[in-house]
Amino acid sequence: MTTSFGPSYVRAIAPYIAGKPISEVAREFGLDEAKIVKLASNENPLGMPESAQRAMAQAASELGRYPDANAFELKAALSERYGVPSDWITLGNGSNDILEIAAHAFVEKGQSIVYAQYSFAVYALATQGLGARAIVVPAVKFGHDLDAMLAAITDDTRLVFVANPNNPTGTFIEGPKLEAFLAKVPRHVAVVLDEAYTEYLPAEKRYDSIEWVRRFPNLLVSRTFSKAFGLAGLRVGFAIAQPELTDLLNRLRQPFNVNTLAQAAAIAALNDRAFLEKSAALNAQGYRRLTEAFDKLGLEYVPSDGNFVLVRVGDDDAAGNRVNLALLKQGVIVRPVGNYGLPQWLRVTIGLPEENEAFISALEKTLATA
Ligand SMILES: *Cc1c(COP(=O)(O)O)cnc(C)c1O
């Protein structure tokens, strides 16, 4: 007889650690909310596009009714934008929802899921939540080792998670390498290609993963409105896959998993190309500024293709938490990544120019007195 509730594999889960909200840091450190800079959750520093705010305000009058469970208009907009039929699209309450649903749709308890060391925390959570077996493949230069991941696939593997670019490391796998990998993955193994930051990629790094979906029936591409599209608080993500996989996801998702406001805002954001371009340009400029500051401070960092940078702030295992605390006291929230096995590092989201400056000067002060 067990004396605890719940399966042991659920009790073994370490809950997800989110970036600290501004209000919490203000309370804890006695700071003025307006002066706090949050660079902890890879949100778009420009906030929501105005087009999306207007669409959301209009949709507010419809909130007495349930959302469109099939999100007809948002799917139609995505279908047109990405050139796939609507029945290849699944919407999620954030792409986090997609990752969870995919794990439940493709994998049974006791089967295995392959993902890379230092890859997105949700892959481990989704695996553990199922009672599935995690096969964690050691990273190379903080990125995915695709050959080793391929070799790690066993008879009972049903899913491989690949993040490109990866969070929290920012590493990027070039299109041709990824395509060669997909061609070698056995057909009984689904691949979830998590492209949460794809809109930030410069033109020369882009590849056409939607075209791969047409060729590989075991591929699911996951995207989000939370990052470059600026809608993190609304929670919208989507998956593109052939109907066989999409149909499985559709059976498991909650019928109303994307709310009315989110559906309206996402359509507007999707069509706001000017906002996306502005976001990517601001990000590229901020990346140059942050990495130049790290170089000047002699800090190692991982070259990033996302809207964040992983930087090493000390040599001892307490360095990340120590520097994080010093930054919090100065009103700067970044993300410690000890939970990823990176206790000497911090992940900082690229912000507005003035936010980047506030972070850099707080970091300089902290390191000067360390
Ligand atoms: C942020 C992020 C997501 C999920 O974001 P949602 O807000 O749930 O859409 C998924 N994958 C990676 C790699 C991320 O960094």
The ligand as an SDF file (V2000), in Angstrom:
LIG
                    3D

 15 15  0  0  0  0  0  0  0  0999 V2000
    8.6550   30.0820  -25.1030 C   0  0  0  0  0  0  0  0  0  0  0  0
    8.8220   28.7470  -25.6940 C   0  0  0  0  0  0  0  0  0  0  0  0
    7.7270   27.9260  -26.0040 C   0  0  0  0  0  0  0  0  0  0  0  0
    6.3290   28.0730  -25.5400 C   0  0  0  0  0  0  0  0  0  0  0  0
    5.7790   29.2420  -25.4500 O   0  0  0  0  0  0  0  0  0  0  0  0
    4.1970   29.3660  -25.3660 P   0  0  0  0  0  0  0  0  0  0  0  0
    4.0520   30.6930  -24.7170 O   0  0  0  0  0  0  0  0  0  0  0  0
    3.6520   28.2530  -24.5640 O   0  0  0  0  0  0  0  0  0  0  0  0
    3.7360   29.3250  -26.7700 O   0  0  0  0  0  0  0  0  0  0  0  0
    7.9490   26.7230  -26.6400 C   0  0  0  0  0  0  0  0  0  0  0  0
    9.1780   26.3250  -26.9510 N   0  0  0  0  0  0  0  0  0  0  0  0
   10.2460   27.0550  -26.6670 C   0  0  0  0  0  0  0  0  0  0  0  0
   11.5760   26.5460  -27.0580 C   0  0  0  0  0  0  0  0  0  0  0  0
   10.1090   28.2770  -26.0130 C   0  0  0  0  0  0  0  0  0  0  0  0
   11.1920   28.9630  -25.6780 O   0  0  0  0  0  0  0  0  0  0  0  0
  1  2  1  0
  2  3  1  0
  2 14  2  0
  3  4  1  0
  3 10  2  0
  4  5  1  0
  5  6  1  0
  6  7  2  0
  6  8  1  0
  6  9  1  0
 10 11  1  0
 11 12  2  0
 12 13  1  0
 12 14  1  0
 14 15  1  0
M  END
$$$$
